[in-house]
Every structure is written in C-alpha cells, then in structure tokens.
Amino acid sequence: MENFIFKISQKNNTQLLQFLKVSAFLVVGNLLSNHYRPYQNSQGFFDFGLADSGVGLIHILVCYILLVPPKLNYSKAREISLVILFFYLTQEIFSYFFTGFFGTFDWKDLIYYLLGFMLVYEFDVKNRSLI
C-alpha cells in the first residue's frame, strides 16, 4: 500500500513541478514584456536587448516544458527542442525578408533563442536517459 501511495504522490509532484515551472516562466515573461519593457523605454538605458528579446528566451523554455513530458527519452526530447528552436529561428529570419508580416527582425532575438535552447539542452535534455 505504501508503494501505491508513493507512486501517486510522486506523479502528482511531477505534475505540480511542471505546473510551477511553466507558471514561473510565464510570470517572468509577463514582467519582462508588460512592466520592464515600458520602464526601459521610458528611461532609455541600454540593457543589451533584454527588454525586447528576453521574452523570446522565455518562449523557448515554456514551449519546451509544455511539449516535452518528463518521462520522454533523450533522443525525442532533443528532437522536439530542435524543432522548437527551428520554428523560432525561421520565424525571425522570415521577419527579415517579410517585415511586418512575421514581425520585426532583431539580431538579438536570434541570440536569445539560441541561449534559450542552450539552457533547455544543458539543464534538461542532456540529463535524460538514452533509452
């Protein structure tokens, strides 16, 4: 009986942890886009593009957490993370050629997308089993 209860609580803890991760990243993304960006624009100081591009970093992390279950193996997690990176990089490159339709091109966005992918790879994908 203890094993059964332990398995249920372990499953609920994993789901709760996933929910807390996504919630924390969404709060940070909201703070960056809705509060920090207007503050930075009103003050006019240089922040290495964090106000504009930090949201892209958060999007990579949130998409990965939402699309990759914790039990997924290394190869599938790596594949999904590369697809997410490809999607965001493609959107940014298209915005260079088709300004306005896909957004506005900013080279700092490319850097933040790659940084988000490196964080995902280093702290999650790399630590998954090869099975």
DOMIMI-902812 format. One record per atom (N, C-alpha, C): residue number from 1; residue in three letters; atom name; x, y, z. Coordinates in nm, 2 decimals, decimal comma. Layout:
BEGIN
+-----+-----+----+--------+--------+--------+
!   k !   r !  a !     px !     py !     pz !
+-----+-----+----+--------+--------+--------+
! NUM ! ALA ! CA !      X !      Y !      Z !
...
+-----+-----+----+--------+--------+--------+
% end
This chain:
BEGIN
+-----+-----+----+--------+--------+--------+
!   k !   r !  a !     px !     py !     pz !
+-----+-----+----+--------+--------+--------+
!   1 ! MET !  N !   0,08 !  -0,12 !   0,00 !
!   1 ! MET ! CA !   0,00 !   0,00 !   0,00 !
!   1 ! MET !  C !   0,09 !   0,13 !   0,00 !
!   2 ! GLU !  N !   0,20 !   0,12 !   0,07 !
!   2 ! GLU ! CA !   0,28 !   0,24 !   0,07 !
!   2 ! GLU !  C !   0,34 !   0,27 !  -0,06 !
!   3 ! ASN !  N !   0,38 !   0,17 !  -0,14 !
!   3 ! ASN ! CA !   0,43 !   0,19 !  -0,27 !
!   3 ! ASN !  C !   0,33 !   0,26 !  -0,36 !
!   4 ! PHE !  N !   0,20 !   0,22 !  -0,35 !
!   4 ! PHE ! CA !   0,10 !   0,27 !  -0,43 !
!   4 ! PHE !  C !   0,08 !   0,42 !  -0,40 !
!   5 ! ILE !  N !   0,08 !   0,46 !  -0,27 !
!   5 ! ILE ! CA !   0,06 !   0,60 !  -0,23 !
!   5 ! ILE !  C !   0,18 !   0,68 !  -0,28 !
!   6 ! PHE !  N !   0,30 !   0,62 !  -0,26 !
!   6 ! PHE ! CA !   0,42 !   0,69 !  -0,30 !
!   6 ! PHE !  C !   0,42 !   0,72 !  -0,45 !
!   7 ! LYS !  N !   0,38 !   0,62 !  -0,53 !
!   7 ! LYS ! CA !   0,37 !   0,64 !  -0,68 !
!   7 ! LYS !  C !   0,27 !   0,75 !  -0,71 !
!   8 ! ILE !  N !   0,16 !   0,75 !  -0,65 !
!   8 ! ILE ! CA !   0,06 !   0,86 !  -0,67 !
!   8 ! ILE !  C !   0,12 !   1,00 !  -0,63 !
!   9 ! SER !  N !   0,18 !   1,01 !  -0,52 !
!   9 ! SER ! CA !   0,23 !   1,14 !  -0,47 !
!   9 ! SER !  C !   0,35 !   1,18 !  -0,56 !
!  10 ! GLN !  N !   0,43 !   1,08 !  -0,61 !
!  10 ! GLN ! CA !   0,54 !   1,11 !  -0,69 !
!  10 ! GLN !  C !   0,49 !   1,17 !  -0,83 !
!  11 ! LYS !  N !   0,38 !   1,11 !  -0,88 !
!  11 ! LYS ! CA !   0,33 !   1,15 !  -1,01 !
!  11 ! LYS !  C !   0,27 !   1,29 !  -0,99 !
!  12 ! ASN !  N !   0,20 !   1,32 !  -0,88 !
!  12 ! ASN ! CA !   0,14 !   1,45 !  -0,86 !
!  12 ! ASN !  C !   0,25 !   1,55 !  -0,83 !
!  13 ! ASN !  N !   0,36 !   1,52 !  -0,77 !
!  13 ! ASN ! CA !   0,47 !   1,61 !  -0,75 !
!  13 ! ASN !  C !   0,53 !   1,65 !  -0,88 !
!  14 ! THR !  N !   0,54 !   1,55 !  -0,98 !
!  14 ! THR ! CA !   0,60 !   1,58 !  -1,11 !
!  14 ! THR !  C !   0,51 !   1,68 !  -1,18 !
!  15 ! GLN !  N !   0,38 !   1,65 !  -1,18 !
!  15 ! GLN ! CA !   0,28 !   1,74 !  -1,24 !
!  15 ! GLN !  C !   0,29 !   1,88 !  -1,18 !
!  16 ! LEU !  N !   0,29 !   1,89 !  -1,05 !
!  16 ! LEU ! CA !   0,30 !   2,01 !  -0,98 !
!  16 ! LEU !  C !   0,43 !   2,09 !  -1,01 !
!  17 ! LEU !  N !   0,54 !   2,02 !  -1,02 !
!  17 ! LEU ! CA !   0,66 !   2,08 !  -1,06 !
!  17 ! LEU !  C !   0,66 !   2,14 !  -1,20 !
!  18 ! GLN !  N !   0,60 !   2,06 !  -1,29 !
!  18 ! GLN ! CA !   0,58 !   2,11 !  -1,43 !
!  18 ! GLN !  C !   0,50 !   2,24 !  -1,43 !
!  19 ! PHE !  N !   0,39 !   2,23 !  -1,36 !
!  19 ! PHE ! CA !   0,30 !   2,35 !  -1,35 !
!  19 ! PHE !  C !   0,37 !   2,47 !  -1,29 !
!  20 ! LEU !  N !   0,45 !   2,45 !  -1,19 !
!  20 ! LEU ! CA !   0,52 !   2,56 !  -1,12 !
!  20 ! LEU !  C !   0,63 !   2,62 !  -1,22 !
!  21 ! LYS !  N !   0,70 !   2,53 !  -1,29 !
!  21 ! LYS ! CA !   0,80 !   2,58 !  -1,39 !
!  21 ! LYS !  C !   0,73 !   2,67 !  -1,49 !
!  22 ! VAL !  N !   0,62 !   2,62 !  -1,55 !
!  22 ! VAL ! CA !   0,56 !   2,69 !  -1,66 !
!  22 ! VAL !  C !   0,50 !   2,82 !  -1,60 !
!  23 ! SER !  N !   0,44 !   2,82 !  -1,48 !
!  23 ! SER ! CA !   0,39 !   2,94 !  -1,42 !
!  23 ! SER !  C !   0,50 !   3,04 !  -1,39 !
!  24 ! ALA !  N !   0,61 !   3,00 !  -1,34 !
!  24 ! ALA ! CA !   0,72 !   3,09 !  -1,31 !
!  24 ! ALA !  C !   0,78 !   3,15 !  -1,44 !
!  25 ! PHE !  N !   0,79 !   3,08 !  -1,54 !
!  25 ! PHE ! CA !   0,84 !   3,13 !  -1,67 !
!  25 ! PHE !  C !   0,74 !   3,23 !  -1,73 !
!  26 ! LEU !  N !   0,61 !   3,20 !  -1,72 !
!  26 ! LEU ! CA !   0,51 !   3,29 !  -1,77 !
!  26 ! LEU !  C !   0,51 !   3,42 !  -1,69 !
!  27 ! VAL !  N !   0,53 !   3,41 !  -1,56 !
!  27 ! VAL ! CA !   0,53 !   3,53 !  -1,48 !
!  27 ! VAL !  C !   0,65 !   3,62 !  -1,52 !
!  28 ! VAL !  N !   0,77 !   3,56 !  -1,54 !
!  28 ! VAL ! CA !   0,89 !   3,63 !  -1,58 !
!  28 ! VAL !  C !   0,87 !   3,69 !  -1,71 !
!  29 ! GLY !  N !   0,81 !   3,62 !  -1,81 !
!  29 ! GLY ! CA !   0,78 !   3,67 !  -1,94 !
!  29 ! GLY !  C !   0,69 !   3,79 !  -1,94 !
!  30 ! ASN !  N !   0,58 !   3,78 !  -1,86 !
!  30 ! ASN ! CA !   0,49 !   3,88 !  -1,84 !
!  30 ! ASN !  C !   0,55 !   4,01 !  -1,78 !
!  31 ! LEU !  N !   0,64 !   3,99 !  -1,68 !
!  31 ! LEU ! CA !   0,71 !   4,10 !  -1,62 !
!  31 ! LEU !  C !   0,80 !   4,17 !  -1,72 !
!  32 ! LEU !  N !   0,87 !   4,09 !  -1,80 !
!  32 ! LEU ! CA !   0,96 !   4,15 !  -1,90 !
!  32 ! LEU !  C !   0,89 !   4,23 !  -2,00 !
!  33 ! SER !  N !   0,78 !   4,17 !  -2,06 !
!  33 ! SER ! CA !   0,71 !   4,24 !  -2,17 !
!  33 ! SER !  C !   0,62 !   4,35 !  -2,12 !
!  34 ! ASN !  N !   0,55 !   4,33 !  -2,01 !
!  34 ! ASN ! CA !   0,45 !   4,43 !  -1,97 !
!  34 ! ASN !  C !   0,50 !   4,54 !  -1,87 !
!  35 ! HIS !  N !   0,60 !   4,51 !  -1,80 !
!  35 ! HIS ! CA !   0,65 !   4,60 !  -1,70 !
!  35 ! HIS !  C !   0,79 !   4,65 !  -1,72 !
!  36 ! TYR !  N !   0,88 !   4,56 !  -1,75 !
!  36 ! TYR ! CA !   1,02 !   4,60 !  -1,77 !
!  36 ! TYR !  C !   1,04 !   4,68 !  -1,90 !
!  37 ! ARG !  N !   0,98 !   4,63 !  -2,01 !
!  37 ! ARG ! CA !   1,00 !   4,69 !  -2,14 !
!  37 ! ARG !  C !   0,95 !   4,84 !  -2,14 !
!  38 ! PRO !  N !   0,83 !   4,87 !  -2,09 !
!  38 ! PRO ! CA !   0,79 !   5,01 !  -2,08 !
!  38 ! PRO !  C !   0,88 !   5,10 !  -1,99 !
!  39 ! TYR !  N !   0,93 !   5,04 !  -1,88 !
!  39 ! TYR ! CA !   1,02 !   5,11 !  -1,80 !
!  39 ! TYR !  C !   1,15 !   5,14 !  -1,87 !
!  40 ! GLN !  N !   1,20 !   5,04 !  -1,94 !
!  40 ! GLN ! CA !   1,33 !   5,06 !  -2,01 !
!  40 ! GLN !  C !   1,31 !   5,16 !  -2,12 !
!  41 ! ASN !  N !   1,20 !   5,15 !  -2,19 !
!  41 ! ASN ! CA !   1,18 !   5,25 !  -2,30 !
!  41 ! ASN !  C !   1,16 !   5,39 !  -2,24 !
!  42 ! SER !  N !   1,10 !   5,41 !  -2,13 !
!  42 ! SER ! CA !   1,08 !   5,54 !  -2,07 !
!  42 ! SER !  C !   1,22 !   5,60 !  -2,02 !
!  43 ! GLN !  N !   1,30 !   5,51 !  -1,96 !
!  43 ! GLN ! CA !   1,43 !   5,56 !  -1,91 !
!  43 ! GLN !  C !   1,54 !   5,57 !  -2,02 !
!  44 ! GLY !  N !   1,53 !   5,48 !  -2,12 !
!  44 ! GLY ! CA !   1,62 !   5,49 !  -2,23 !
!  44 ! GLY !  C !   1,76 !   5,44 !  -2,20 !
!  45 ! PHE !  N !   1,78 !   5,35 !  -2,10 !
!  45 ! PHE ! CA !   1,91 !   5,30 !  -2,08 !
!  45 ! PHE !  C !   1,93 !   5,17 !  -2,16 !
!  46 ! PHE !  N !   2,06 !   5,14 !  -2,18 !
!  46 ! PHE ! CA !   2,10 !   5,02 !  -2,27 !
!  46 ! PHE !  C !   2,10 !   4,90 !  -2,18 !
!  47 ! ASP !  N !   2,02 !   4,80 !  -2,22 !
!  47 ! ASP ! CA !   2,01 !   4,67 !  -2,14 !
!  47 ! ASP !  C !   2,05 !   4,55 !  -2,22 !
!  48 ! PHE !  N !   2,13 !   4,56 !  -2,32 !
!  48 ! PHE ! CA !   2,17 !   4,45 !  -2,41 !
!  48 ! PHE !  C !   2,05 !   4,38 !  -2,48 !
!  49 ! GLY !  N !   1,94 !   4,45 !  -2,49 !
!  49 ! GLY ! CA !   1,82 !   4,40 !  -2,56 !
!  49 ! GLY !  C !   1,73 !   4,31 !  -2,48 !
!  50 ! LEU !  N !   1,75 !   4,30 !  -2,35 !
!  50 ! LEU ! CA !   1,68 !   4,22 !  -2,26 !
!  50 ! LEU !  C !   1,53 !   4,25 !  -2,27 !
!  51 ! ALA !  N !   1,49 !   4,38 !  -2,27 !
!  51 ! ALA ! CA !   1,35 !   4,42 !  -2,27 !
!  51 ! ALA !  C !   1,28 !   4,37 !  -2,40 !
!  52 ! ASP !  N !   1,35 !   4,37 !  -2,51 !
!  52 ! ASP ! CA !   1,28 !   4,32 !  -2,63 !
!  52 ! ASP !  C !   1,30 !   4,17 !  -2,65 !
!  53 ! SER !  N !   1,41 !   4,12 !  -2,62 !
!  53 ! SER ! CA !   1,44 !   3,98 !  -2,66 !
!  53 ! SER !  C !   1,43 !   3,88 !  -2,54 !
!  54 ! GLY !  N !   1,42 !   3,92 !  -2,42 !
!  54 ! GLY ! CA !   1,41 !   3,83 !  -2,31 !
!  54 ! GLY !  C !   1,28 !   3,75 !  -2,32 !
!  55 ! VAL !  N !   1,18 !   3,80 !  -2,38 !
!  55 ! VAL ! CA !   1,05 !   3,72 !  -2,39 !
!  55 ! VAL !  C !   1,08 !   3,60 !  -2,48 !
!  56 ! GLY !  N !   1,16 !   3,62 !  -2,59 !
!  56 ! GLY ! CA !   1,19 !   3,51 !  -2,68 !
!  56 ! GLY !  C !   1,26 !   3,39 !  -2,60 !
!  57 ! LEU !  N !   1,34 !   3,43 !  -2,51 !
!  57 ! LEU ! CA !   1,41 !   3,33 !  -2,42 !
!  57 ! LEU !  C !   1,31 !   3,25 !  -2,34 !
!  58 ! ILE !  N !   1,21 !   3,32 !  -2,29 !
!  58 ! ILE ! CA !   1,11 !   3,26 !  -2,20 !
!  58 ! ILE !  C !   1,02 !   3,17 !  -2,29 !
!  59 ! HIS !  N !   0,99 !   3,22 !  -2,41 !
!  59 ! HIS ! CA !   0,90 !   3,14 !  -2,50 !
!  59 ! HIS !  C !   0,97 !   3,00 !  -2,53 !
!  60 ! ILE !  N !   1,09 !   3,00 !  -2,56 !
!  60 ! ILE ! CA !   1,16 !   2,87 !  -2,58 !
!  60 ! ILE !  C !   1,15 !   2,78 !  -2,46 !
!  61 ! LEU !  N !   1,17 !   2,83 !  -2,34 !
!  61 ! LEU ! CA !   1,16 !   2,75 !  -2,22 !
!  61 ! LEU !  C !   1,02 !   2,70 !  -2,20 !
!  62 ! VAL !  N !   0,92 !   2,78 !  -2,21 !
!  62 ! VAL ! CA !   0,78 !   2,74 !  -2,19 !
!  62 ! VAL !  C !   0,73 !   2,64 !  -2,29 !
!  63 ! CYS !  N !   0,77 !   2,67 !  -2,42 !
!  63 ! CYS ! CA !   0,72 !   2,57 !  -2,52 !
!  63 ! CYS !  C !   0,79 !   2,43 !  -2,50 !
!  64 ! TYR !  N !   0,91 !   2,43 !  -2,46 !
!  64 ! TYR ! CA !   0,98 !   2,30 !  -2,43 !
!  64 ! TYR !  C !   0,91 !   2,23 !  -2,32 !
!  65 ! ILE !  N !   0,89 !   2,30 !  -2,21 !
!  65 ! ILE ! CA !   0,82 !   2,24 !  -2,09 !
!  65 ! ILE !  C !   0,68 !   2,19 !  -2,12 !
!  66 ! LEU !  N !   0,61 !   2,26 !  -2,20 !
!  66 ! LEU ! CA !   0,47 !   2,22 !  -2,24 !
!  66 ! LEU !  C !   0,47 !   2,11 !  -2,33 !
!  67 ! LEU !  N !   0,57 !   2,10 !  -2,42 !
!  67 ! LEU ! CA !   0,56 !   1,99 !  -2,53 !
!  67 ! LEU !  C !   0,64 !   1,87 !  -2,49 !
!  68 ! VAL !  N !   0,73 !   1,87 !  -2,39 !
!  68 ! VAL ! CA !   0,81 !   1,75 !  -2,36 !
!  68 ! VAL !  C !   0,77 !   1,70 !  -2,23 !
!  69 ! PRO !  N !   0,71 !   1,58 !  -2,22 !
!  69 ! PRO ! CA !   0,68 !   1,52 !  -2,09 !
!  69 ! PRO !  C !   0,81 !   1,48 !  -2,02 !
!  70 ! PRO !  N !   0,80 !   1,48 !  -1,89 !
!  70 ! PRO ! CA !   0,92 !   1,44 !  -1,81 !
!  70 ! PRO !  C !   0,98 !   1,30 !  -1,84 !
!  71 ! LYS !  N !   0,90 !   1,21 !  -1,88 !
!  71 ! LYS ! CA !   0,94 !   1,07 !  -1,90 !
!  71 ! LYS !  C !   1,00 !   1,05 !  -2,04 !
!  72 ! LEU !  N !   1,00 !   1,15 !  -2,13 !
!  72 ! LEU ! CA !   1,04 !   1,13 !  -2,26 !
!  72 ! LEU !  C !   1,19 !   1,11 !  -2,26 !
!  73 ! ASN !  N !   1,24 !   1,02 !  -2,35 !
!  73 ! ASN ! CA !   1,38 !   0,99 !  -2,36 !
!  73 ! ASN !  C !   1,46 !   1,10 !  -2,43 !
!  74 ! TYR !  N !   1,59 !   1,08 !  -2,42 !
!  74 ! TYR ! CA !   1,69 !   1,19 !  -2,47 !
!  74 ! TYR !  C !   1,67 !   1,22 !  -2,62 !
!  75 ! SER !  N !   1,66 !   1,12 !  -2,70 !
!  75 ! SER ! CA !   1,65 !   1,15 !  -2,85 !
!  75 ! SER !  C !   1,52 !   1,22 !  -2,89 !
!  76 ! LYS !  N !   1,41 !   1,18 !  -2,83 !
!  76 ! LYS ! CA !   1,29 !   1,25 !  -2,86 !
!  76 ! LYS !  C !   1,29 !   1,39 !  -2,80 !
!  77 ! ALA !  N !   1,34 !   1,41 !  -2,68 !
!  77 ! ALA ! CA !   1,35 !   1,54 !  -2,62 !
!  77 ! ALA !  C !   1,44 !   1,63 !  -2,70 !
!  78 ! ARG !  N !   1,55 !   1,58 !  -2,75 !
!  78 ! ARG ! CA !   1,64 !   1,66 !  -2,83 !
!  78 ! ARG !  C !   1,57 !   1,70 !  -2,96 !
!  79 ! GLU !  N !   1,50 !   1,60 !  -3,02 !
!  79 ! GLU ! CA !   1,43 !   1,63 !  -3,15 !
!  79 ! GLU !  C !   1,33 !   1,74 !  -3,13 !
!  80 ! ILE !  N !   1,25 !   1,74 !  -3,03 !
!  80 ! ILE ! CA !   1,15 !   1,84 !  -3,00 !
!  80 ! ILE !  C !   1,21 !   1,97 !  -2,98 !
!  81 ! SER !  N !   1,32 !   1,97 !  -2,90 !
!  81 ! SER ! CA !   1,38 !   2,10 !  -2,87 !
!  81 ! SER !  C !   1,44 !   2,16 !  -2,99 !
!  82 ! LEU !  N !   1,49 !   2,08 !  -3,08 !
!  82 ! LEU ! CA !   1,55 !   2,13 !  -3,21 !
!  82 ! LEU !  C !   1,44 !   2,19 !  -3,30 !
!  83 ! VAL !  N !   1,32 !   2,12 !  -3,30 !
!  83 ! VAL ! CA !   1,21 !   2,17 !  -3,38 !
!  83 ! VAL !  C !   1,16 !   2,30 !  -3,32 !
!  84 ! ILE !  N !   1,15 !   2,32 !  -3,19 !
!  84 ! ILE ! CA !   1,11 !   2,44 !  -3,13 !
!  84 ! ILE !  C !   1,21 !   2,55 !  -3,17 !
!  85 ! LEU !  N !   1,34 !   2,53 !  -3,16 !
!  85 ! LEU ! CA !   1,44 !   2,62 !  -3,20 !
!  85 ! LEU !  C !   1,43 !   2,66 !  -3,35 !
!  86 ! PHE !  N !   1,41 !   2,56 !  -3,43 !
!  86 ! PHE ! CA !   1,40 !   2,58 !  -3,58 !
!  86 ! PHE !  C !   1,28 !   2,67 !  -3,61 !
!  87 ! PHE !  N !   1,16 !   2,65 !  -3,54 !
!  87 ! PHE ! CA !   1,04 !   2,72 !  -3,56 !
!  87 ! PHE !  C !   1,07 !   2,87 !  -3,53 !
!  88 ! TYR !  N !   1,13 !   2,90 !  -3,41 !
!  88 ! TYR ! CA !   1,15 !   3,04 !  -3,37 !
!  88 ! TYR !  C !   1,26 !   3,11 !  -3,46 !
!  89 ! LEU !  N !   1,37 !   3,04 !  -3,49 !
!  89 ! LEU ! CA !   1,47 !   3,09 !  -3,58 !
!  89 ! LEU !  C !   1,41 !   3,12 !  -3,72 !
!  90 ! THR !  N !   1,33 !   3,03 !  -3,77 !
!  90 ! THR ! CA !   1,27 !   3,05 !  -3,90 !
!  90 ! THR !  C !   1,18 !   3,17 !  -3,90 !
!  91 ! GLN !  N !   1,10 !   3,18 !  -3,80 !
!  91 ! GLN ! CA !   1,01 !   3,30 !  -3,79 !
!  91 ! GLN !  C !   1,09 !   3,43 !  -3,78 !
!  92 ! GLU !  N !   1,20 !   3,43 !  -3,71 !
!  92 ! GLU ! CA !   1,28 !   3,55 !  -3,70 !
!  92 ! GLU !  C !   1,35 !   3,58 !  -3,84 !
!  93 ! ILE !  N !   1,40 !   3,48 !  -3,90 !
!  93 ! ILE ! CA !   1,46 !   3,50 !  -4,03 !
!  93 ! ILE !  C !   1,36 !   3,55 !  -4,14 !
!  94 ! PHE !  N !   1,24 !   3,49 !  -4,14 !
!  94 ! PHE ! CA !   1,14 !   3,54 !  -4,23 !
!  94 ! PHE !  C !   1,10 !   3,68 !  -4,20 !
!  95 ! SER !  N !   1,11 !   3,73 !  -4,08 !
!  95 ! SER ! CA !   1,08 !   3,86 !  -4,05 !
!  95 ! SER !  C !   1,18 !   3,96 !  -4,11 !
!  96 ! TYR !  N !   1,30 !   3,91 !  -4,14 !
!  96 ! TYR ! CA !   1,40 !   3,99 !  -4,20 !
!  96 ! TYR !  C !   1,36 !   4,02 !  -4,35 !
!  97 ! PHE !  N !   1,30 !   3,92 !  -4,41 !
!  97 ! PHE ! CA !   1,27 !   3,93 !  -4,56 !
!  97 ! PHE !  C !   1,12 !   3,98 !  -4,58 !
!  98 ! PHE !  N !   1,04 !   3,95 !  -4,48 !
!  98 ! PHE ! CA !   0,90 !   4,00 !  -4,49 !
!  98 ! PHE !  C !   0,86 !   4,08 !  -4,37 !
!  99 ! THR !  N !   0,91 !   4,20 !  -4,37 !
!  99 ! THR ! CA !   0,90 !   4,29 !  -4,25 !
!  99 ! THR !  C !   0,75 !   4,32 !  -4,23 !
! 100 ! GLY !  N !   0,71 !   4,31 !  -4,11 !
! 100 ! GLY ! CA !   0,57 !   4,34 !  -4,07 !
! 100 ! GLY !  C !   0,48 !   4,22 !  -4,07 !
! 101 ! PHE !  N !   0,49 !   4,13 !  -4,16 !
! 101 ! PHE ! CA !   0,40 !   4,01 !  -4,16 !
! 101 ! PHE !  C !   0,44 !   3,91 !  -4,05 !
! 102 ! PHE !  N !   0,57 !   3,89 !  -4,04 !
! 102 ! PHE ! CA !   0,62 !   3,80 !  -3,93 !
! 102 ! PHE !  C !   0,67 !   3,87 !  -3,81 !
! 103 ! GLY !  N !   0,67 !   4,00 !  -3,81 !
! 103 ! GLY ! CA !   0,73 !   4,08 !  -3,70 !
! 103 ! GLY !  C !   0,84 !   4,16 !  -3,75 !
! 104 ! THR !  N !   0,92 !   4,21 !  -3,66 !
! 104 ! THR ! CA !   1,04 !   4,29 !  -3,70 !
! 104 ! THR !  C !   1,16 !   4,22 !  -3,66 !
! 105 ! PHE !  N !   1,26 !   4,21 !  -3,76 !
! 105 ! PHE ! CA !   1,38 !   4,14 !  -3,74 !
! 105 ! PHE !  C !   1,47 !   4,21 !  -3,64 !
! 106 ! ASP !  N !   1,53 !   4,13 !  -3,55 !
! 106 ! ASP ! CA !   1,62 !   4,18 !  -3,45 !
! 106 ! ASP !  C !   1,73 !   4,07 !  -3,43 !
! 107 ! TRP !  N !   1,85 !   4,10 !  -3,45 !
! 107 ! TRP ! CA !   1,96 !   4,00 !  -3,44 !
! 107 ! TRP !  C !   1,97 !   3,95 !  -3,29 !
! 108 ! LYS !  N !   1,93 !   4,04 !  -3,20 !
! 108 ! LYS ! CA !   1,94 !   4,00 !  -3,05 !
! 108 ! LYS !  C !   1,84 !   3,89 !  -3,02 !
! 109 ! ASP !  N !   1,72 !   3,89 !  -3,10 !
! 109 ! ASP ! CA !   1,63 !   3,78 !  -3,08 !
! 109 ! ASP !  C !   1,69 !   3,64 !  -3,11 !
! 110 ! LEU !  N !   1,77 !   3,64 !  -3,22 !
! 110 ! LEU ! CA !   1,84 !   3,52 !  -3,26 !
! 110 ! LEU !  C !   1,93 !   3,47 !  -3,14 !
! 111 ! ILE !  N !   2,00 !   3,56 !  -3,08 !
! 111 ! ILE ! CA !   2,09 !   3,52 !  -2,97 !
! 111 ! ILE !  C !   2,01 !   3,47 !  -2,85 !
! 112 ! TYR !  N !   1,90 !   3,53 !  -2,82 !
! 112 ! TYR ! CA !   1,82 !   3,49 !  -2,71 !
! 112 ! TYR !  C !   1,75 !   3,35 !  -2,74 !
! 113 ! TYR !  N !   1,71 !   3,33 !  -2,86 !
! 113 ! TYR ! CA !   1,66 !   3,20 !  -2,89 !
! 113 ! TYR !  C !   1,76 !   3,09 !  -2,88 !
! 114 ! LEU !  N !   1,88 !   3,12 !  -2,92 !
! 114 ! LEU ! CA !   1,99 !   3,02 !  -2,91 !
! 114 ! LEU !  C !   2,03 !   3,00 !  -2,76 !
! 115 ! LEU !  N !   2,02 !   3,11 !  -2,68 !
! 115 ! LEU ! CA !   2,05 !   3,10 !  -2,54 !
! 115 ! LEU !  C !   1,94 !   3,01 !  -2,47 !
! 116 ! GLY !  N !   1,82 !   3,03 !  -2,51 !
! 116 ! GLY ! CA !   1,71 !   2,95 !  -2,45 !
! 116 ! GLY !  C !   1,73 !   2,81 !  -2,49 !
! 117 ! PHE !  N !   1,77 !   2,78 !  -2,61 !
! 117 ! PHE ! CA !   1,79 !   2,64 !  -2,65 !
! 117 ! PHE !  C !   1,91 !   2,58 !  -2,57 !
! 118 ! MET !  N !   2,01 !   2,66 !  -2,55 !
! 118 ! MET ! CA !   2,13 !   2,61 !  -2,47 !
! 118 ! MET !  C !   2,09 !   2,58 !  -2,33 !
! 119 ! LEU !  N !   2,00 !   2,66 !  -2,27 !
! 119 ! LEU ! CA !   1,96 !   2,64 !  -2,13 !
! 119 ! LEU !  C !   1,87 !   2,51 !  -2,12 !
! 120 ! VAL !  N !   1,78 !   2,49 !  -2,22 !
! 120 ! VAL ! CA !   1,70 !   2,37 !  -2,22 !
! 120 ! VAL !  C !   1,79 !   2,25 !  -2,24 !
! 121 ! TYR !  N !   1,88 !   2,26 !  -2,33 !
! 121 ! TYR ! CA !   1,97 !   2,14 !  -2,36 !
! 121 ! TYR !  C !   2,05 !   2,11 !  -2,24 !
! 122 ! GLU !  N !   2,11 !   2,21 !  -2,18 !
! 122 ! GLU ! CA !   2,21 !   2,18 !  -2,07 !
! 122 ! GLU !  C !   2,14 !   2,13 !  -1,94 !
! 123 ! PHE !  N !   2,02 !   2,19 !  -1,91 !
! 123 ! PHE ! CA !   1,96 !   2,15 !  -1,78 !
! 123 ! PHE !  C !   1,85 !   2,05 !  -1,79 !
! 124 ! ASP !  N !   1,81 !   2,01 !  -1,91 !
! 124 ! ASP ! CA !   1,70 !   1,91 !  -1,92 !
! 124 ! ASP !  C !   1,74 !   1,80 !  -2,02 !
! 125 ! VAL !  N !   1,76 !   1,83 !  -2,15 !
! 125 ! VAL ! CA !   1,77 !   1,73 !  -2,25 !
! 125 ! VAL !  C !   1,90 !   1,64 !  -2,22 !
! 126 ! LYS !  N !   2,01 !   1,70 !  -2,19 !
! 126 ! LYS ! CA !   2,13 !   1,63 !  -2,16 !
! 126 ! LYS !  C !   2,12 !   1,53 !  -2,04 !
! 127 ! ASN !  N !   2,03 !   1,56 !  -1,95 !
! 127 ! ASN ! CA !   2,02 !   1,48 !  -1,83 !
! 127 ! ASN !  C !   1,92 !   1,36 !  -1,85 !
! 128 ! ARG !  N !   1,86 !   1,35 !  -1,96 !
! 128 ! ARG ! CA !   1,76 !   1,24 !  -1,98 !
! 128 ! ARG !  C !   1,83 !   1,11 !  -2,02 !
! 129 ! SER !  N !   1,77 !   1,00 !  -2,00 !
! 129 ! SER ! CA !   1,83 !   0,87 !  -2,03 !
! 129 ! SER !  C !   1,83 !   0,85 !  -2,18 !
! 130 ! LEU !  N !   1,92 !   0,77 !  -2,22 !
! 130 ! LEU ! CA !   1,94 !   0,74 !  -2,37 !
! 130 ! LEU !  C !   1,85 !   0,62 !  -2,41 !
! 131 ! ILE !  N !   1,76 !   0,57 !  -2,33 !
! 131 ! ILE ! CA !   1,68 !   0,46 !  -2,36 !
! 131 ! ILE !  C !   1,57 !   0,50 !  -2,46 !
+-----+-----+----+--------+--------+--------+
% end
